[in-house]
């Protein structure tokens, strides 16, 4: 007896009451309203199958955009989708390699700088800019991801992806050639523009190249690049910083990106295009440029407030609360615009209202907040508190980052084999929360057994659930909505990272300034801070006998910043409870290429 299940979907959704039913065709140039009748079938002549009545769909057209009601559903069958249209063998392997390299350089740009930042702050005398080295990259990455979801929907996936990779490479060149802290921040922002399209683009290319039942493994492979880059990044960053120059942290992106460009160019073919009837200008009107503008401005205001509040300026300062007020007003305008534009919006409300998508957005935000706080401030613990070099601190974070990678791959294979993705998400959430709590207990006398074991525990938990949101949105959304769904999931992941770096920096700086006079009253606080984490043991920076107090102050600053991961990892686990129980097996989707 055939079984039919339903999952929320987008404009290309159809209604199927039995295996032999034909999907209703949606014409982009007309307005249809149709309700499919309930049907029954027999099995062996005497068995009836219920066919549930579903909500009809309404398709409206507004400036070329298809708008569909919330009740629309995607086609999903037990026997699965036709896999003959997908890539196989060598071509798929090479394409996966190219996508993995591109994802790797994006992830590398997040982690390689972590161990170099203490040295960069010494070179540019810019300790207060630490948050911006991460946030400027994440700002553009975050705010532009939803827009690229729309761009992938309406324009050629291949050429958008390759163009974004070139922009990322340009930003890397600017960073490598930076002569000031400001130039470095600008270069990071430019690189972020390109990076904003690469991970979501990779997920979109996977969706067009790999059948759903195998997709979890390939998504895990791409996601694992973040773990691999996290292992290699701090080590490379430390090695470059100690033995060559921190500028090689950015030059290294060029050869990897070049290989990725060549592989994607030769081995990926654009999917059948759906919007060939639309002119270039009509496609541009679907991008919601106004929404992207308001979103960027809102995030800038939020990050400025978090960076300045209590650190550069008091929270009562007009510059701080003015930015908070600006963020609130701009977000209100952005949300109102999304509802007004409907399917033309940067983030269509009907997609965000889907239960699993909403849960994934919240989960990704909180999980990323915890991860980025650990990635950026564990090097400060090892370098300032433990006295390690940049290279040594990178090596000491290997347990955390290897465990993330291995856990991610194992979970991806498990989901591919068994189907449901909820149990790994719950398991990972609990384990990561425990690991975050243990990392908060680190102190100057913590032995390797402590900081290695705590990192492994946190890494296993994070790796088990970090890729689940990207898998889930592809299961519950139609193929036509996948580019936007991927971008939304990655947007909230990046938003969490951007917010986290700024909040953690604020906590870290304020605690350091507050604790140092108490624990080392003989030191010149501003002189010690200007020396950077790697410079506190240099001659003439800290008076004799005051170094233990300075070390304690740095330890207090790091562990206080680690309160953030403890809190938000618990919130992430709570969000995972609202996920629908779904499996990657047995889903068939309507095609919806650009």
N, C-alpha and C positions, 0 to 999 in steps of 0.2 A: 504494500500500500504506500503510495507516494505521500510524502510529508511536505508541508510547506510551512516556512517560518517567515517572520518579518523582521526587518530592522529599519530604523529611521534612515531616510535618504533625502536627496535633493531634487533638483529640477527634472532629472531624467527618471524619476521613480515611476514604477508601474505597479499594476495590481494583478496578482496571479491566484486563481482559486484552485486550479489543479494543474498537473504536469502538462496536460495537453493544451492549456489555455494560451492564447496569444497575448503578448504584452501590447498594450495600447500605445500607438505611436504618438509622440509629442511633436507637433509642428511648431518651430520657433516663430513662424510668421503669423500664426493664428491664435485664437483664444478658444480653449476647449474646456468643457466641464462635463465630467462623465463619472458615473457610478457603476461599477461592475456588479452584475447580479450574483447572488449566492448560487453556487453550483454543487452538485453531488455526483459522485461516481461510485461504482461498485467494484468489489474485488472478489473474484470467484463467484460472482452472480448473487451473493447474499450479504455483502459487507458494505455498509454505507460509510462514506467519509464525510466528516463535517467540513464545511468550507466557511470559515468565519467571515462575517460581514465587516468590511473595512471602510474607513472613511474615504470618500471620493477625493478627487484632487481638483484643484483649481489652478489653471495655468494662465497667467496674465502676462502681458508684454508691456514693458516700459522702457523706451529708448533701446530696444534690442535686447533687453535682459529678461530672462524667463523668471517669473515669480511664482512660487508654488506654496500651497497651503501647508500648515504644520503637519497635517495628517497623512501626507504622502509617504509611501513606503517603497523600499527597494526590493527588487526581485531576489529571492534567495531559495535555492533548491538543495535537497539532500544530495543529489548526484553531482553537484558542483559545476564549475564553469568549464568551457572549452579551452583546453590548454595548448591547442595547436597554434594559436596566434602569438604565443609567447616565445621568448628566446630560449635557446638550449645550448648545451655544450660549450665549445670554446668561446663563441661570441658572448654568451652570458657571463662566463668566467672573466673575460677581459673587460667587459662593461662593469661588472662588479668591482674589479680591481681599480678601474678609473674612478668610479664613484667613491670607493673607499679612500683613495688617495686624496680626492678633493675634500672629503669629510675629515680626513686626517689633518690636512693643513689648517682647516678651520678650527678643529679641536686643539691643534698644536699652538695656534695663536692665543688660545685661552690659557694654556698651561705653561708654555715655555717661558713666558715672561714672569711667572710667579717667583721663581728663584732669582731672576735678574732684577726684580723691582728694588730690593734693598740696595743693590749697587747703583741702579739708575737714580735712586733718590739721593745717593751720595754725590754722583757726578753732577746732577742738575740742582742739587740743594732743594729738593722738592718733595719732602715727606708728606706734606699736605695734599699733594697731587696723586697719591697712591690710588685712591678710589677712582680717579678719572682715567688712569691707565687701563683699568678694566671696564669702567662704566661707559667711557666714550665709545669703545668697541661694541659693548652690549646695547648701548643706546640706539645706534643706527641698526644694529642687527635685530633688535627687538621691534622697534617701531615700524620697520619696513617689511617685516615678514608677512603680515596679513596682505599687504599690497601685492607682494610677489605671488601670493596664492592666487589672486585675481589675474595677475599677468600670465601665470602659467595656464590658467583656464582659457584665456582668449588668444594668446600668442604661441608661437612655436616653442615647445618645451626645450628643445635642443639648443636653439640660439639664445634664448633667455639664460639658460644655464651657463653656456660658454661665455656670454657677455659678463655675467656676474662674476665668474671666475677671473676674468681679466681685470675687473675693477678691484677685486680682492688683491690681486698681485700688485696693482698700482699702489694700493694702500700700504702694502708690505715694503715697497721701495721707499715710500715717504718715511715710514718708521725707521728703516735702516739708515737713512741719510739724515735723520733728525739732528738738528744743532741746538735744540732747546726742548724743554718740557712741553711747551705749547705745540711745537711742531710734531712731537711724538704723539700727543693727544689727537691732533688733527689727522695724522696718518692712521691711527687706530680707528677713528671714526670712518674714514674712507674705506678701510679694509672691512669694517663692519657692514657697509652698504653692500659690498659684494657677498660677504658671508651670509647676509640675511636671506639670500636666495639659494644657497648651496645645499644645506641640509634638507630643507623642504623640497628642493628640486630633486635631490637624490632620492627621497622617498617617493616622489611623483614618478620618476623614471622607473623605480622598482615596481611601482603599481602597474605600469604599462608593460613591464618586461617579465614579470614573475607571477604565476598563478597564486591565488589567495592562500591556498593551503600550505604553500612553501614560503610565503612572504615573511612570516615571523622570523625565520632563520636569516633571511637576507637583511631584514631590518635590524636584527640583533648584530649582524656582521657590521653594518654601517655604524650602529650605536657603539659597538665595541671599539671603534676607532677613537672615540673619546677616551675610553679607558687606556688604549695603547698609547695614544698621544699624551695622556696624563702620566704614564710611566716614563715614556721616552722624553717628554717635554721638560720636566724639571731637571732631569739628568743632563740633557743637551744644553738647557739654559744655564745650568751651573757650570758645565764644562766650557761653554763659550765665554761665559762671564769671567771665569777664573783664568782661562788659558789663552783666549783670543780677545774678543770684545762682545759685549751684550748685543751689538748690532747684528751679529750673525743669527740671533734669535729670529730675525725677520728676513735676512737674505736667504735662509734655508727654504722659505716658502716657494721661491721661484722655480727651482728644478722640479719639485713635486707637483706644483700646479701646472707646469708645462707638460709633464707626462699625462696628467689627467685630462688636459685639454685635447691632446692628440687622441687618446683612447676614446673619449666620449664622441669626438668628431667623427671617427671612423666606424664605431661599432653601435651607435644608437641611432635608430631611425624614428622620426617623429610619428606619433600615433595618428590615425585618421582624423582630420580636422573637422570640427563640427561647425565652426563659425566662418566658413569660407565666404558666405554671403555678406558678411559685414566688412565695411571699409576699415582702413587703419584708424581713422578718426572716430568711427563708431566704437571700435574696440577700446580706444583710449578713454572714451566716456564711461566705460564700464569699470574703470580702475578706482574710482572714488579718490581723486587726488586731494579733494578738500578734506576727506576723512583722514587720509594719511598725514596731511599737514597738521590738523588739530591733534592727532595722536602723538606725533613727534614733539610738538610744543608742550603737550601735557606731560610727557615723560621727562622732557628737559626740566620743566618746573619742579617735578617731583624729585629728580636726582639732585638738582641744585639745593633744594630745601634739605634733603637728607645729608648732603655733603657739608653744607654750611652750618646747619643747626647744632648749636652746642659746641662746635669745633672752631670754625672761622668766626662765626657771629653767635651771640646768644639767641636762644629760641624766640625771645621776645623781639628781636630785631626785625624791622620792617622788611628787610630783604628776604628773611626766612619765611615769615608768615605770609608775605606777599606772594612768594612762589607757591606756598601751600594753597592759598586762595586761587591763584592762577591755575594750578593743577585741577582743583575741584571744578572750576567754571569750564575749563577746556574739555574735561572729561564729560561733563553734562552735555555740552554742545556736540561732542563726538558721538555719544550714545544716541542723542536725539536724531542726529544725521543718519545713523545706522538704521533706525526704525523707519525713517522717512524714505530712505533709498531701497530698503528691502534687499532683494537679491543683488542689487548693484552696489551694496555697501561693502566696505573693506572686510567686515566680519558680519555676514548676514545673520540677523537675529534668529532665524529659524534653525540655523546650524548650532548656535550657542545654546538654544533652548533644549536641544536634544540631551537627555539625561547623562549619557555616557560622555559626550563631548564636554559638557559642563563639569562633570567630575574629573575628567582628564585635565582640564584647564587648571582647576584648583590644585589637583595633585601635583602637576608639573611645576606650578609656581612654587609651592612649598618645598618640594624635593630639591629643586634647583637652588633655592635660597640656602638650604643646608649644605649642599655640595660645594657651592662656590665659596662659602665662608671657610670651609675646611681647606679647600685647594689654595686659597690666597693667604691664609694665616697660619697653616702648619709650617711653611718655610720660616716665618718669623719666630715660631717656637724653637725650631732647630738651630737657626742662625743666631738669634739674639740670646735665647735662654741656654741652649746647649753649646753654643760657640762653634757650630759647624760652619764650613765654607758653603758657598752657594751650591757647588757640585755635590758635596756631602749631604746637604739638606734634600737635594733632589733624589739621591739614592735612598735616603731614609723614608721617603714617601712611597717607595715602590710597593710595600705591602698593601697599602690602601688601594693603589691604582691597579695593581695586578689582580687583586681580588675583585674589583669592579669588572674588569675585562672578562675574567674567567666566569664569574657568576652570570654576566650578561649573555655570554655565548651558550652556557649550559641551559639557562632558562629559555633562550630562543629555540634551542633544539627540543626542549621539553614541550614547549607550546606547539611546535610543528608536529610533534609525535602524538600528543594527546588532545590538543585543541583548545581547551579553556585557558584563559590567561588571568582569571581572577585570583586563584590560589597563590601563584608566585608574587602577585602584587601585594597581597596581604602579608605573606611571609616576609618579603623584603622590607615592607614598611615597619614591621615590628622589630626586625633585626637591626635595621638602620637606626631606629630610634634608640635602641639599647647602646649601639656603638657610639652614637653621638653623645649620649650621656656619659659614657666612659672617657671619651676624649676630653670632656669638660674637666675631668679630674686630674689632668696632667699637671706636673709641677717640676721644678728644677732637678729634683733627685729621682724622677721617674726612670726606671731602668728599661733597657730595650724590650724586655718581655712585656712591659706595659704598653709602650707606644707602638710596638709592632702588633701585638694582639688586638688592641683597640682599633687600629686602622684596618686590620683584616676583617673584623666583625662589621664595622661600618661599611667597608667596601663590598662585602658579600650582600648585605642588605640593599645597598644602593644599586648594585649591578642587577639584582633580581627584579627590580621594578622600574628602572630608569627608562627602558624602552617600551613598557606596556602602553602608555598613552598613545604612542605613535602607531602601535599595532591596533589598538582599540578603535581609533577614529577610522581606520581603513575597513574595519569590520562593520561598523554601524552606519557608515555613509556610503552613498552610491559612488561609483567610479567617477562620475562627473563632478561630484563635490569633493573628491579626495584632495586635489591641490589646495583648496581652501581649508579643508579639515586639517591637513598636514601642517599648513602654515599657522593655523590657529593654535594647534598643540605646541608647536615649536616657539610661537610667539610668547605664550605664557611661560614656557620653560626659560626663555631668554629674559623675560621680564623679571622672573624670580631671581635670576642671576644678577641682573643689573641692580635691582633693589637691594639684594643681599650684600653686594660688595660695598655699596654706599653706607648701608646701615652698620655693617661690621666695621668699616673704616671709622665711622663716627664713634662707635662704642670703643674701639681700640684706642683712638687718639685721645678721647676724653678721659678714659681710664688711665692711660699712660701719664698724661699731664697731671691728673689728680693724685696718682699714687707715688710718683717719683719724689716729690718733695717730702712725703711721709717716710718713705723707705730709704731714701738717699738724700738727706737734707743738705749735704755739702756740695752737691753737683749743680752745675748751671743747666737747668732743664732744657732751655732752648738750644744750647750747645750740643747736648746729648742727642736731642731729637734731630737736629740738623746733621749729625754724624751718620744717622741711619742705623739700621739694625746690625749691619756688618762692621760699623765703625766704632762701636762702644768700647771695644777692647784695644783700640789704637792708642798710642802714647799721647798723653795730654788731654784726652777727651774726658775721662772720668778720674777724679782725684783718688789717690791711693786709699784703699779700704772701703771705697764706696761702690765698687763693682757689684758685690753681692746684692746690695739694695736695688741697683739699676736692673739687675737680672730679675729680681723678684717683681719689680714694677712691670717689666716686659711680660713676664709670665702671667701676672694678674690681668694685663691688658688682653693677652691672647685668649685666656680662658674665659674672661668676661664676654669677649666677642663670640665664644663658642656656646654661650647660652642661647644665642639665636638658632643654631642648628637643632638644639635639643627641643626648643619650643615648636619650630615649624615642621620638624620631622614627625612629631606627634599629630599635628594638624593634617599632614599629608596622609597619614594612616587613616584618620577619620574620613577624609575625602574618598579614600579607596572603597569604603563601605557602601558608597552610593553608586558604584559601577554596576551596570547590568551584567548578568551572567551570560557570557557569550563564548562562542568557539570560533576558531579560524577555519574550521572545516565545514564543507557543505554550502558555501555561499556562492551564488552566481550573480553577477552584476551587469547592468546595462552599460555599454560603452559610452564614453563621453569625452573624447579627445577635443582639443582646442580646434 
